[in-house]
Amino acid sequence: MHDGRFAPLMDVINHYNHGVKKHANLDRRLQNFVFNATSNEFEADGLPRRLNLSEQDKEDLIAFLNTLTDYRMISDTKYSNPFQ
């Protein structure tokens, strides 16, 4: 997590799955959208969006994210010192 609040990846997924709280500054992308018949458009309602992922969905997501790690790149010495 960007602020160090969660260490294991599963904690981050659980947070976005059901832990996001309603807040005045909640990004619109994390809010539910409802259809407004008057304007004929979808609008954010301010309530947090729930992903409703199953345990299997969460395990599959972690398995996928773990495939994105490039161990050769992160251990390559040419990237070890950005001030060279």
N, C-alpha and C positions, 0 to 999 in steps of 0.2 A: 504494500500500500504506500502511496506517495508520502505519508507522514509517519511511517513506521508503526502504525497502530496495530497492524496484523502481520505476523511473521509467516505462518503457513499459508500457502496459496488457497487451501480449502477455507480458511477464515475470510479471505477476501471474497471468494465466490459466495459464501454464506451471507456476507454483508450485502452484496448486491442482489442476492436472491430474495432476502426477506428482512434485512436489517436497516435499510435506508429509511430515515425519518423525515416527516414533513417539516419543511423549513422555508422561510421566505426566500432564501437564496438558492434553493434547490434547482439545479440546472434543468431546463425544460426537457432535455433528453432522458432524464431520470424520472419524469412525471408521467402519469397516465394521461391519455388523451380521450376526450369525449366529443361526440358529434353534437354541434349546436345547430339545431334545425332552423333557427332564425337567420344565422349567417351562412348556413349551409357549408360549414367548415368544421374541421376538428380543432379543438382547443385544449391546451394543457389545463388540467383541473387542480394542480397544486399537490395532489396526492402522489406519494412515491409509487413508481412502477414496480411490480413484483415479477420476477422472472419465472417463478414456479418450476424450477428445475428439480427433477427427481434426483435421488442419490446416484443413480446410474448416469444421468446427464452430467452431474458434477464430476464424477470420476472420469467420464469420457472427455470432458472439457480439460481437466488437469492432464490427462494422457496426451491430448493434442498439444496443449501449451508446452509440455515438456519436450515435444519433438522440435520445438523452435529454438532450442539452446544449441549454439555452435561452440563446442568445447575447444576446437582448434583455434578459433578466432579469439576467444577470451583468454587463452593461455599463450598466445603469440606475443613474443617479446617486443615486436615492433609497435604494439599498441600499449605497452606497459608504462610509458612515460610521455604524457602529452606535451611536456615542456621541452622536448629535445629540439 
